[in-house]
Amino acid sequence: MTGTRRVAVVGGGISGLATAYFLRQRRDPPEVLLIEADHRLGGKIRTHDVEGLPVDTGPDGFLIRAPRMRALVDELGLSPALAAPATARSYLWSREALRPLPSGAAFGIPRRVLPLLRSRLLSPVGLARAGLDLVLPATELPGDPSVAEVVRPRFGTQLLDRLVGPLVGGVYAGQPDRLSARSATPDVAALARRSRSLYLGLRRTASPASGPAFMTVDGGLGRLVDALADRLADIRLGSRVSRIDRGTGGYRLRFAVGNPEDVNAVVLAVPAFTAADLLAPLSPEAALALGEIPYADVASVTLAYPRAALRRPLDGTGFLTPAGEGRLIVGCTWLPAKWAHLDDSAVVLLRCLVGRHGDTRWRDLDDDTLAARVHRELAEAMDLTAGPERVHIQRWPAALPQYTIGHQDRLDRIDAGLRSLPGIHVTGAAYHGVGLAACVTQAEQVAAEVFAATCEHAVAADGAADAH
Protein backbone atom coordinates (compact mmCIF):
# COMPACT_ATOMS: atom_id res chain seq x y z
CA MET A 1 0.00 0.00 0.00
CA THR A 2 3.04 2.32 0.02
CA GLY A 3 2.24 5.68 -1.54
CA THR A 4 -1.37 4.87 -2.31
CA ARG A 5 -4.37 6.76 -0.98
CA ARG A 6 -7.37 4.46 -1.12
CA VAL A 7 -10.50 4.57 1.02
CA ALA A 8 -13.27 1.99 1.27
CA VAL A 9 -16.71 3.24 2.29
CA VAL A 10 -18.80 0.25 3.37
CA GLY A 11 -22.54 0.92 3.08
CA GLY A 12 -24.47 2.62 0.31
CA GLY A 13 -27.14 4.43 2.29
CA ILE A 14 -27.21 8.22 2.62
CA SER A 15 -24.28 8.19 5.08
CA GLY A 16 -22.02 6.12 2.84
CA LEU A 17 -23.00 7.96 -0.32
CA ALA A 18 -22.43 11.35 1.27
CA THR A 19 -19.09 10.32 2.79
CA ALA A 20 -17.86 9.02 -0.56
CA TYR A 21 -19.12 12.16 -2.30
CA PHE A 22 -17.40 14.53 0.15
CA LEU A 23 -14.13 12.63 -0.24
CA ARG A 24 -14.36 12.79 -4.03
CA GLN A 25 -15.03 16.55 -3.90
CA ARG A 26 -11.70 17.23 -2.20
CA ARG A 27 -8.83 18.73 -4.13
CA ASP A 28 -6.51 15.84 -5.02
CA PRO A 29 -8.99 13.27 -3.65
CA PRO A 30 -8.07 9.71 -2.69
CA GLU A 31 -9.41 6.75 -4.60
CA VAL A 32 -12.81 5.95 -3.10
CA LEU A 33 -14.43 2.52 -3.31
CA LEU A 34 -18.11 2.40 -2.26
CA ILE A 35 -19.19 -1.10 -1.26
CA GLU A 36 -22.85 -2.07 -0.80
CA ALA A 37 -24.09 -5.56 0.11
CA ASP A 38 -27.49 -5.00 -1.49
CA HIS A 39 -28.06 -4.73 -5.23
CA ARG A 40 -29.34 -1.18 -4.86
CA LEU A 41 -28.14 2.04 -3.27
CA GLY A 42 -29.99 4.29 -0.86
CA GLY A 43 -30.43 2.16 2.25
CA LYS A 44 -33.67 3.26 3.89
CA ILE A 45 -34.31 5.79 1.11
CA ARG A 46 -36.62 4.01 -1.28
CA THR A 47 -39.02 5.58 -3.77
CA HIS A 48 -41.80 3.33 -5.11
CA ASP A 49 -44.42 3.86 -7.76
CA VAL A 50 -47.83 3.72 -6.07
CA GLU A 51 -50.72 4.38 -8.43
CA GLY A 52 -48.33 6.22 -10.74
CA LEU A 53 -46.98 8.49 -7.98
CA PRO A 54 -43.42 8.47 -6.54
CA VAL A 55 -43.90 7.59 -2.87
CA ASP A 56 -40.98 7.44 -0.43
CA THR A 57 -41.48 4.43 1.81
CA GLY A 58 -38.59 5.32 4.13
CA PRO A 59 -37.74 8.90 5.06
CA ASP A 60 -39.73 11.36 2.96
CA GLY A 61 -37.84 14.60 3.60
CA PHE A 62 -35.00 16.35 5.40
CA LEU A 63 -34.25 19.42 7.50
CA ILE A 64 -33.30 22.01 4.92
CA ARG A 65 -32.06 24.47 7.56
CA ALA A 66 -29.06 22.24 8.29
CA PRO A 67 -26.31 24.13 6.44
CA ARG A 68 -24.54 21.09 4.99
CA MET A 69 -27.77 19.51 3.79
CA ARG A 70 -28.78 22.71 2.02
CA ALA A 71 -25.34 23.04 0.45
CA LEU A 72 -25.40 19.42 -0.75
CA VAL A 73 -28.77 19.89 -2.42
CA ASP A 74 -27.41 22.98 -4.17
CA GLU A 75 -24.22 21.22 -5.27
CA LEU A 76 -26.19 18.32 -6.74
CA GLY A 77 -28.39 20.67 -8.76
CA LEU A 78 -31.57 19.61 -6.94
CA SER A 79 -32.57 23.01 -5.55
CA PRO A 80 -35.11 23.68 -8.34
CA ALA A 81 -36.83 20.41 -7.39
CA LEU A 82 -37.18 21.21 -3.68
CA ALA A 83 -40.74 20.97 -2.39
CA ALA A 84 -42.06 22.23 0.94
CA PRO A 85 -45.08 20.84 2.81
CA ALA A 86 -48.27 22.48 1.60
CA THR A 87 -49.37 23.09 5.20
CA ALA A 88 -47.81 23.18 8.66
CA ARG A 89 -50.98 21.94 10.37
CA SER A 90 -51.05 18.41 11.81
CA TYR A 91 -53.08 16.39 14.29
CA LEU A 92 -52.92 13.95 17.16
CA TRP A 93 -55.38 11.05 17.28
CA SER A 94 -56.24 11.07 20.95
CA ARG A 95 -59.30 9.89 22.82
CA GLU A 96 -61.29 8.98 19.69
CA ALA A 97 -60.74 12.32 17.91
CA LEU A 98 -58.24 14.07 15.66
CA ARG A 99 -57.07 17.06 17.66
CA PRO A 100 -54.83 19.83 16.29
CA LEU A 101 -51.21 19.64 17.32
CA PRO A 102 -50.42 22.93 19.11
CA SER A 103 -48.24 25.17 16.98
CA GLY A 104 -44.90 26.41 18.20
CA ALA A 105 -44.13 23.37 20.39
CA ALA A 106 -40.60 22.01 20.81
CA PHE A 107 -40.84 18.20 20.86
CA GLY A 108 -44.34 18.62 22.30
CA ILE A 109 -43.35 21.12 24.98
CA PRO A 110 -45.52 24.21 24.42
CA ARG A 111 -44.07 27.65 23.79
CA ARG A 112 -47.53 29.24 23.99
CA VAL A 113 -50.56 28.48 26.13
CA LEU A 114 -53.43 29.39 23.77
CA PRO A 115 -52.75 26.75 21.07
CA LEU A 116 -52.55 24.13 23.82
CA LEU A 117 -55.90 25.23 25.24
CA ARG A 118 -57.55 25.19 21.82
CA SER A 119 -56.31 21.70 21.04
CA ARG A 120 -58.24 20.15 23.95
CA LEU A 121 -55.53 17.54 24.20
CA LEU A 122 -55.34 17.87 27.97
CA SER A 123 -58.13 17.67 30.51
CA PRO A 124 -58.63 20.60 32.92
CA VAL A 125 -56.69 18.62 35.52
CA GLY A 126 -53.93 17.93 32.99
CA LEU A 127 -53.75 21.61 32.05
CA ALA A 128 -53.53 22.63 35.69
CA ARG A 129 -50.75 20.10 36.29
CA ALA A 130 -48.82 21.33 33.24
CA GLY A 131 -49.09 24.88 34.54
CA LEU A 132 -47.23 23.94 37.72
CA ASP A 133 -44.02 24.12 35.70
CA LEU A 134 -44.22 27.89 36.20
CA VAL A 135 -43.97 27.67 39.99
CA LEU A 136 -42.23 24.39 40.82
CA PRO A 137 -38.62 24.55 42.00
CA ALA A 138 -35.90 23.38 39.65
CA THR A 139 -35.86 19.64 39.01
CA GLU A 140 -32.81 17.66 40.08
CA LEU A 141 -31.82 15.47 37.15
CA PRO A 142 -29.52 12.45 36.89
CA GLY A 143 -26.46 12.65 34.68
CA ASP A 144 -28.25 11.11 31.70
CA PRO A 145 -31.99 11.53 32.25
CA SER A 146 -34.65 10.04 30.02
CA VAL A 147 -36.97 12.33 28.10
CA ALA A 148 -39.70 11.34 30.57
CA GLU A 149 -37.51 12.29 33.55
CA VAL A 150 -37.07 15.76 32.10
CA VAL A 151 -40.70 16.39 31.10
CA ARG A 152 -42.91 14.59 33.64
CA PRO A 153 -41.75 16.43 36.80
CA ARG A 154 -42.35 19.75 35.08
CA PHE A 155 -45.61 19.22 33.17
CA GLY A 156 -47.13 15.97 34.44
CA THR A 157 -48.06 12.68 32.83
CA GLN A 158 -50.81 13.90 30.48
CA LEU A 159 -48.61 16.28 28.53
CA LEU A 160 -45.83 13.68 28.40
CA ASP A 161 -48.12 10.91 27.13
CA ARG A 162 -50.37 12.93 24.82
CA LEU A 163 -47.90 15.42 23.32
CA VAL A 164 -44.23 14.60 23.91
CA GLY A 165 -44.58 10.84 23.53
CA PRO A 166 -46.21 10.90 20.06
CA LEU A 167 -43.66 13.38 18.70
CA VAL A 168 -40.74 11.36 20.04
CA GLY A 169 -42.37 8.26 18.57
CA GLY A 170 -42.74 9.96 15.21
CA VAL A 171 -39.02 10.74 15.02
CA TYR A 172 -37.39 7.76 16.75
CA ALA A 173 -40.18 5.17 16.98
CA GLY A 174 -39.09 5.24 20.60
CA GLN A 175 -40.50 5.62 24.09
CA PRO A 176 -39.81 8.74 26.22
CA ASP A 177 -39.03 6.70 29.33
CA ARG A 178 -36.24 4.87 27.47
CA LEU A 179 -34.74 7.59 25.28
CA SER A 180 -31.88 9.69 26.59
CA ALA A 181 -32.86 13.36 26.66
CA ARG A 182 -29.19 14.28 26.35
CA SER A 183 -28.86 12.38 23.06
CA ALA A 184 -32.38 12.36 21.57
CA THR A 185 -33.51 15.89 22.55
CA PRO A 186 -30.26 17.68 23.44
CA ASP A 187 -31.71 21.20 23.23
CA VAL A 188 -34.49 20.32 25.68
CA ALA A 189 -32.05 18.58 28.02
CA ALA A 190 -29.70 21.57 28.02
CA LEU A 191 -32.60 23.95 28.64
CA ALA A 192 -33.80 21.83 31.57
CA ARG A 193 -30.40 22.19 33.25
CA ARG A 194 -30.09 25.94 32.87
CA SER A 195 -33.71 27.05 33.34
CA ARG A 196 -35.94 26.42 36.35
CA SER A 197 -39.08 26.46 34.17
CA LEU A 198 -39.02 24.69 30.84
CA TYR A 199 -41.92 26.75 29.56
CA LEU A 200 -40.30 30.07 30.46
CA GLY A 201 -36.98 28.85 29.12
CA LEU A 202 -38.55 28.04 25.77
CA ARG A 203 -40.28 31.41 25.71
CA ARG A 204 -36.90 33.08 26.12
CA THR A 205 -35.28 31.15 23.28
CA ALA A 206 -35.28 32.55 19.77
CA SER A 207 -38.45 32.10 17.78
CA PRO A 208 -38.35 29.44 15.07
CA ALA A 209 -36.81 30.69 11.82
CA SER A 210 -39.17 31.68 9.05
CA GLY A 211 -39.68 29.46 6.03
CA PRO A 212 -40.11 25.70 5.88
CA ALA A 213 -37.80 23.62 8.04
CA PHE A 214 -38.61 20.33 6.33
CA MET A 215 -38.49 19.73 2.57
CA THR A 216 -38.27 16.94 0.01
CA VAL A 217 -37.39 16.49 -3.64
CA ASP A 218 -40.17 16.55 -6.21
CA GLY A 219 -40.19 13.06 -7.67
CA GLY A 220 -38.94 11.35 -4.51
CA LEU A 221 -35.71 11.11 -2.55
CA GLY A 222 -34.48 8.47 -4.95
CA ARG A 223 -33.36 11.44 -7.03
CA LEU A 224 -30.98 12.43 -4.22
CA VAL A 225 -29.51 8.92 -4.22
CA ASP A 226 -29.09 8.93 -8.01
CA ALA A 227 -27.45 12.36 -7.99
CA LEU A 228 -24.88 11.25 -5.41
CA ALA A 229 -24.19 7.98 -7.22
CA ASP A 230 -23.62 9.81 -10.50
CA ARG A 231 -20.68 11.64 -8.93
CA LEU A 232 -18.89 8.50 -7.76
CA ALA A 233 -16.51 6.48 -9.89
CA ASP A 234 -16.19 3.08 -8.20
CA ILE A 235 -19.34 1.48 -6.79
CA ARG A 236 -19.57 -2.25 -5.97
CA LEU A 237 -23.12 -3.53 -5.52
CA GLY A 238 -23.94 -6.98 -4.20
CA SER A 239 -20.58 -7.13 -2.36
CA ARG A 240 -20.75 -8.11 1.29
CA VAL A 241 -17.67 -7.48 3.43
CA SER A 242 -17.15 -10.59 5.58
CA ARG A 243 -13.98 -9.61 7.44
CA ILE A 244 -11.53 -6.77 7.93
CA ASP A 245 -7.88 -7.64 8.56
CA ARG A 246 -4.94 -5.43 9.31
CA GLY A 247 -2.65 -5.00 6.33
CA THR A 248 0.57 -3.26 5.43
CA GLY A 249 -0.17 0.45 5.72
CA GLY A 250 -3.88 -0.10 6.13
CA TYR A 251 -6.52 -2.83 6.01
CA ARG A 252 -7.53 -5.75 3.85
CA LEU A 253 -11.25 -6.22 3.19
CA ARG A 254 -12.41 -9.76 2.54
CA PHE A 255 -15.71 -10.52 0.86
CA ALA A 256 -18.21 -13.33 0.96
CA VAL A 257 -17.54 -13.65 -2.78
CA GLY A 258 -14.66 -12.12 -4.72
CA ASN A 259 -11.07 -11.03 -4.24
CA PRO A 260 -9.93 -8.99 -1.24
CA GLU A 261 -9.27 -5.24 -1.45
CA ASP A 262 -6.39 -3.38 0.22
CA VAL A 263 -7.13 0.15 1.44
CA ASN A 264 -5.61 2.78 3.72
CA ALA A 265 -8.86 3.67 5.48
CA VAL A 266 -12.29 2.18 6.04
CA VAL A 267 -15.53 4.04 6.77
CA LEU A 268 -18.26 1.77 8.12
CA ALA A 269 -21.52 3.47 7.13
CA VAL A 270 -23.60 0.46 8.14
CA PRO A 271 -25.95 -0.28 11.06
CA ALA A 272 -24.19 -0.44 14.41
CA PHE A 273 -24.79 -4.18 14.77
CA THR A 274 -23.14 -4.83 11.38
CA ALA A 275 -20.17 -2.66 12.34
CA ALA A 276 -19.96 -4.63 15.62
CA ASP A 277 -19.64 -7.93 13.75
CA LEU A 278 -16.89 -6.58 11.48
CA LEU A 279 -14.92 -4.94 14.28
CA ALA A 280 -15.18 -7.75 16.86
CA PRO A 281 -11.82 -9.39 15.87
CA LEU A 282 -10.06 -6.00 15.79
CA SER A 283 -11.56 -4.13 18.75
CA PRO A 284 -13.80 -6.12 21.12
CA GLU A 285 -14.33 -2.92 23.16
CA ALA A 286 -15.76 -0.95 20.22
CA ALA A 287 -17.73 -3.98 19.02
CA LEU A 288 -19.35 -4.49 22.42
CA ALA A 289 -20.49 -0.87 22.61
CA LEU A 290 -21.76 -0.93 19.02
CA GLY A 291 -23.76 -4.06 19.70
CA GLU A 292 -25.48 -2.39 22.66
CA ILE A 293 -27.24 0.19 20.46
CA PRO A 294 -30.82 -1.11 20.11
CA TYR A 295 -32.99 -0.75 17.01
CA ALA A 296 -36.73 -0.53 16.43
CA ASP A 297 -38.54 -2.54 13.75
CA VAL A 298 -41.05 -0.52 11.73
CA ALA A 299 -43.12 -0.81 8.58
CA SER A 300 -44.50 1.71 6.12
CA VAL A 301 -48.01 0.95 4.85
CA THR A 302 -49.22 3.11 1.94
CA LEU A 303 -52.90 2.83 1.02
CA ALA A 304 -54.51 4.29 -2.09
CA TYR A 305 -58.17 5.29 -1.60
CA PRO A 306 -60.71 6.64 -4.07
CA ARG A 307 -61.35 10.30 -3.34
CA ALA A 308 -65.00 9.55 -2.69
CA ALA A 309 -63.98 7.48 0.36
CA LEU A 310 -62.94 10.59 2.28
CA ARG A 311 -65.56 12.52 4.21
CA ARG A 312 -63.25 14.99 5.93
CA PRO A 313 -60.91 17.47 4.24
CA LEU A 314 -57.19 16.74 4.30
CA ASP A 315 -56.37 20.01 6.04
CA GLY A 316 -53.04 18.95 7.51
CA THR A 317 -49.99 16.81 6.90
CA GLY A 318 -51.49 13.92 8.88
CA PHE A 319 -51.61 12.72 12.47
CA LEU A 320 -49.61 11.02 15.21
CA THR A 321 -50.97 8.57 17.77
CA PRO A 322 -49.99 8.41 21.47
CA ALA A 323 -48.71 4.98 22.49
CA GLY A 324 -51.27 4.83 25.29
CA GLU A 325 -54.11 4.67 22.77
CA GLY A 326 -53.11 1.09 21.96
CA ARG A 327 -53.28 1.63 18.20
CA LEU A 328 -51.07 -0.10 15.67
CA ILE A 329 -50.59 3.14 13.72
CA VAL A 330 -47.80 5.33 15.10
CA GLY A 331 -48.47 8.07 12.55
CA CYS A 332 -50.18 8.71 9.24
CA THR A 333 -49.06 11.09 6.50
CA TRP A 334 -51.76 12.55 4.25
CA LEU A 335 -49.52 12.55 1.21
CA PRO A 336 -51.51 14.77 -1.19
CA ALA A 337 -51.91 17.41 1.52
CA LYS A 338 -48.27 17.29 2.57
CA TRP A 339 -46.58 17.11 -0.85
CA ALA A 340 -48.18 18.79 -3.85
CA HIS A 341 -46.50 16.42 -6.33
CA LEU A 342 -48.42 13.53 -4.74
CA ASP A 343 -51.83 15.16 -5.21
CA ASP A 344 -53.89 13.22 -7.74
CA SER A 345 -57.49 13.81 -8.74
CA ALA A 346 -58.37 10.13 -8.79
CA VAL A 347 -56.76 8.65 -5.67
CA VAL A 348 -55.69 9.72 -2.19
CA LEU A 349 -52.51 8.18 -0.78
CA LEU A 350 -52.24 7.74 2.99
CA ARG A 351 -48.90 6.48 4.34
CA CYS A 352 -48.91 4.94 7.80
CA LEU A 353 -46.01 4.03 10.06
CA VAL A 354 -46.41 1.06 12.39
CA GLY A 355 -44.01 -0.21 15.02
CA ARG A 356 -42.22 1.32 17.99
CA HIS A 357 -39.37 0.24 20.19
CA GLY A 358 -40.98 -2.37 22.40
CA ASP A 359 -44.12 -2.72 20.25
CA THR A 360 -43.67 -5.50 17.71
CA ARG A 361 -47.31 -6.64 17.39
CA TRP A 362 -47.29 -5.98 13.65
CA ARG A 363 -44.32 -8.23 12.88
CA ASP A 364 -46.28 -11.48 13.11
CA LEU A 365 -49.06 -10.24 10.79
CA ASP A 366 -48.97 -11.17 7.13
CA ASP A 367 -49.34 -8.36 4.61
CA ASP A 368 -53.08 -8.83 4.11
CA THR A 369 -53.80 -8.84 7.82
CA LEU A 370 -51.53 -5.87 8.45
CA ALA A 371 -53.21 -3.87 5.67
CA ALA A 372 -56.65 -4.73 7.02
CA ARG A 373 -55.70 -3.66 10.56
CA VAL A 374 -54.25 -0.37 9.35
CA HIS A 375 -57.32 0.33 7.18
CA ARG A 376 -59.64 -0.39 10.08
CA GLU A 377 -57.84 2.14 12.27
CA LEU A 378 -57.77 4.72 9.46
CA ALA A 379 -61.49 4.28 8.87
CA GLU A 380 -62.10 4.93 12.55
CA ALA A 381 -59.84 7.98 12.70
CA MET A 382 -60.95 9.58 9.42
CA ASP A 383 -64.46 8.20 8.84
CA LEU A 384 -63.54 6.51 5.55
CA THR A 385 -66.45 5.07 3.56
CA ALA A 386 -64.56 2.56 1.39
CA GLY A 387 -61.51 0.34 1.47
CA PRO A 388 -58.20 0.96 -0.31
CA GLU A 389 -57.81 0.18 -4.00
CA ARG A 390 -54.15 -0.68 -3.57
CA VAL A 391 -51.76 -1.23 -0.66
CA HIS A 392 -47.97 -1.10 -0.64
CA ILE A 393 -46.14 -2.45 2.42
CA GLN A 394 -42.47 -1.86 3.12
CA ARG A 395 -41.13 -3.72 6.13
CA TRP A 396 -38.04 -2.23 7.75
CA PRO A 397 -36.53 -4.65 10.30
CA ALA A 398 -33.99 -3.05 12.66
CA ALA A 399 -34.65 0.29 10.98
CA LEU A 400 -34.33 3.02 13.60
CA PRO A 401 -31.51 3.18 16.14
CA GLN A 402 -32.60 4.06 19.65
CA TYR A 403 -30.71 6.69 21.63
CA THR A 404 -31.54 5.05 24.93
CA ILE A 405 -30.16 6.08 28.32
CA GLY A 406 -26.38 5.67 28.24
CA HIS A 407 -26.11 6.44 24.53
CA GLN A 408 -23.32 9.00 24.93
CA ASP A 409 -21.39 6.59 27.14
CA ARG A 410 -21.62 3.98 24.38
CA LEU A 411 -20.35 6.50 21.84
CA ASP A 412 -17.41 7.33 24.11
CA ARG A 413 -16.55 3.64 24.39
CA ILE A 414 -16.75 3.23 20.61
CA ASP A 415 -14.36 6.15 20.15
CA ALA A 416 -11.97 4.70 22.73
CA GLY A 417 -12.02 1.33 21.02
CA LEU A 418 -11.34 2.83 17.60
CA ARG A 419 -8.24 4.70 18.80
CA SER A 420 -6.32 1.46 18.39
CA LEU A 421 -7.55 1.19 14.78
CA PRO A 422 -6.22 4.27 12.94
CA GLY A 423 -8.01 4.66 9.63
CA ILE A 424 -11.27 2.99 10.69
CA HIS A 425 -14.31 5.23 11.21
CA VAL A 426 -18.02 4.70 11.81
CA THR A 427 -20.81 7.01 10.71
CA GLY A 428 -24.56 6.89 10.26
CA ALA A 429 -27.88 7.28 12.02
CA ALA A 430 -26.81 5.22 15.04
CA TYR A 431 -24.55 7.91 16.46
CA HIS A 432 -25.31 11.65 16.34
CA GLY A 433 -28.72 12.08 14.70
CA VAL A 434 -31.19 9.89 12.84
CA GLY A 435 -32.41 12.28 10.13
CA LEU A 436 -30.92 12.64 6.66
CA ALA A 437 -29.52 16.08 7.44
CA ALA A 438 -27.77 14.78 10.57
CA CYS A 439 -26.32 11.87 8.59
CA VAL A 440 -25.02 14.22 5.90
CA THR A 441 -23.44 16.51 8.50
CA GLN A 442 -21.70 13.54 10.16
CA ALA A 443 -20.57 12.26 6.76
CA GLU A 444 -18.82 15.53 5.97
CA GLN A 445 -17.01 15.49 9.30
CA VAL A 446 -15.85 11.91 8.84
CA ALA A 447 -14.76 12.61 5.26
CA ALA A 448 -12.64 15.53 6.49
CA GLU A 449 -10.97 13.32 9.11
CA VAL A 450 -10.31 10.53 6.61
CA PHE A 451 -8.93 12.92 4.00
CA ALA A 452 -6.53 14.53 6.48
CA ALA A 453 -5.31 11.12 7.65
CA THR A 454 -4.75 9.77 4.13
CA CYS A 455 -2.81 12.90 3.21
CA GLU A 456 -0.58 12.34 6.25
CA HIS A 457 -0.15 8.72 5.21
CA ALA A 458 0.85 9.73 1.69
CA VAL A 459 3.41 12.23 2.96
CA ALA A 460 4.88 9.65 5.34
CA ALA A 461 5.01 7.04 2.59
CA ASP A 462 6.70 9.42 0.16
CA GLY A 463 9.25 10.34 2.82
CA ALA A 464 10.02 6.69 3.47
CA ALA A 465 10.42 6.07 -0.27
CA ASP A 466 12.82 9.03 -0.60
CA ALA A 467 14.89 7.71 2.30
CA HIS A 468 15.49 4.56 0.34
TORVO-259582 format. One record per residue (C-alpha): residue in three letters; x, y, z. Coordinates in steps of 0.5 Angstrom, whole numbers, plus 500, padded with zeros to 3 digits. Example, Ala and Ser with C-alpha at 12.3 -4.5 7.8 and 13.67 -1.06 7.14 Angstrom:
<rs>
ala525491516ser527498514
</rs>
This chain:
<rs>
met500500500thr506505500gly504511497thr497510495arg491514498arg485509498val479509502ala473504503val467506505val462501507gly455502506gly451505501gly446509505ile446516505ser451516510gly456512506leu454516499ala455523503thr462521506ala464518499tyr462524495phe465529500leu472525500arg471526492gln470533492arg477534496arg482537492asp487532490pro482527493pro484519495glu481514491val474512494leu471505493leu464505495ile462498497glu454496498ala452489500asp445490497his444491490arg441498490leu444504493gly440509498gly439504505lys433507508ile431512502arg427508497thr422511492his416507490asp411508484val404507488glu399509483gly403512479leu406517484pro413517487val412515494asp418515499thr417509504gly423511508pro425518510asp421523506gly424529507phe430533511leu432539515ile433544510arg436549515ala442544517pro447548513arg451542510met444539508arg442545504ala449546501leu449539499val442540495asp445546492glu452542489leu448537487gly443541482leu437539486ser435546489pro430547483ala426541485leu426542493ala419542495ala416544502pro410542506ala403545503thr401546510ala404546517arg398544521ser398537524tyr394533529leu394528534trp389522535ser388522542arg381520546glu377518539ala379525536leu384528531arg386534535pro390540533leu398539535pro399546538ser404550534gly410553536ala412547541ala419544542phe418536542gly411537545ile413542550pro409548549arg412555548arg405558548val399557552leu393559548pro395554542leu395548548leu388550550arg385550544ser387543542arg384540548leu389535548leu389536556ser384535561pro383541566val387537571gly392536566leu393543564ala393545571arg399540573ala402543566gly402550569leu406548575asp412548571leu412556572val412555580leu416549582pro423549584ala428547579thr428539578glu434535580leu436531574pro441525574gly447525569asp444522563pro436523564ser431520560val426525556ala421523561glu425525567val426532564val419533562arg414529567pro417533574arg415540570phe409538566gly406532569thr404525566gln398528561leu403533557leu408527557asp404522554arg399526550leu404531547val412529548gly411522547pro408522540leu413527537val419523540gly415517537gly415520530val422521530tyr425516533ala420510534gly422510541gln419511548pro420517552asp422513559arg428510555leu431515551ser436519553ala434527553arg442529553ser442525546ala435525543thr433532545pro439535547asp437542546val431541551ala436537556ala441543556leu435548557ala432544563arg439544567arg440552566ser433554567arg428553573ser422553568leu422549562tyr416554559leu419560561gly426558558leu423556552arg419563551arg426566552thr429562547ala429565540ser423564536pro423559530ala426561524ser422563518gly421559512pro420551512ala424547516phe423541513met423539505thr423534500val425533493asp420533488gly420526485gly422523491leu429522495gly431517490arg433523486leu438525492val441518492asp442518484ala445525484leu450523489ala452516486asp453520479arg459523482leu462517484ala467513480asp468506484ile461503486arg461496488leu454493489gly452486492ser459486495arg459484503val465485507ser466479511arg472481515ile477486516asp484485517arg490489519gly495490513thr501493511gly500501511gly492500512tyr487494512arg485488508leu477488506arg475480505phe469479502ala464473502val465473494gly471476491asn478478492pro480482498glu481490497asp487493500val486500503asn489506507ala482507511val475504512val469508514leu463504516ala457507514val453501516pro448499522ala452499529phe450492530thr454490523ala460495525ala460491531asp461484528leu466487523leu470490529ala470484534pro476481532leu480488532ser477492537pro472488542glu471494546ala468498540ala465492538leu461491545ala459498545leu456498538gly452492539glu449495545ile446500541pro438498540tyr434499534ala427499533asp423495528val418499523ala414498517ser411503512val404502510thr402506504leu394506502ala391509496tyr384511497pro379513492arg377521493ala370519495ala372515501leu374521505arg369525508arg373530512pro378535508leu386533509asp387540512gly394538515thr400534514gly397528518phe397525525leu401522530thr398517536pro400517543ala403510545gly397510551glu392509546gly394502544arg393503536leu398500531ile399506527val404511530gly403516525cys400517518thr402522513trp396525508leu401525502pro397530498ala396535503lys403535505trp407534498ala404538492his407533487leu403527491asp396530490asp392526485ser385528483ala383520482val386517489val389519496leu395516498leu396515506arg402513509cys402510516leu408508520val407502525gly412500530arg416503536his421500540gly418495545asp412495540thr413489535arg405487535trp405488527arg411484526asp407477526leu402480522asp402478514asp401483509asp394482508thr392482516leu397488517ala394492511ala387491514arg389493521val391499519his385501514arg381499520glu384504525leu384509519ala377509518glu376510525ala380516525met378519519asp371516518leu373513511thr367510507ala371505503gly377501503pro384502499glu384500492arg392499493val396498499his404498499ile408495505gln415496506arg418493512trp424496515pro427491521ala432494525ala431501522leu431506527pro437506532gln435508539tyr439513543thr437510550ile440512557gly447511556his448513549gln453518550asp457513554arg457508549leu459513544asp465515548arg467507549ile467506541asp471512540ala476509545gly476503542leu477506535arg484509538ser487503537leu485502530pro488509526gly484509519ile477506521his471510522val464509524thr458514521gly451514521ala444515524ala446510530tyr451516533his449523533gly443524529val438520526gly435525520leu438525513ala441532515ala444530521cys447524517val450528512thr453533517gln457527520ala459525514glu462531512gln466531519val468524518ala470525511ala475531513glu478527518val479521513phe482526508ala487529513ala489522515thr490520508cys494526506glu499525512his500517510ala502519503val507524506ala510519511ala510514505asp513519500gly518521506ala520513507ala521512499asp526518499ala530515505his531509501
</rs>
